[in-house]
Amino acid sequence: METLYCLHCDKSYRVRPEDILLVQQNSPALEKKGEQYRFTVGCFFKTLTALKNERTR
């Protein structure tokens, strides 16, 4: 599990590496700062859900 800080939620979360990779491939808003990832535009989880729904179509 990786640590991710979502600026929209103002919280840190433990996230699966494959979810980070999926969002990283499709959004420039995900940055790695040291050991932690930061998602700076919108909500990481809303973006992740939209990408997963898009892949299942």
Buried (B, 14 or more C-beta within 10 A) or exposed (E): EBBBBBBBBEEEBEBEEEBBEBBBEBBEBBEEEEEEBBBBEBBBBEBBEBBEEEEEE
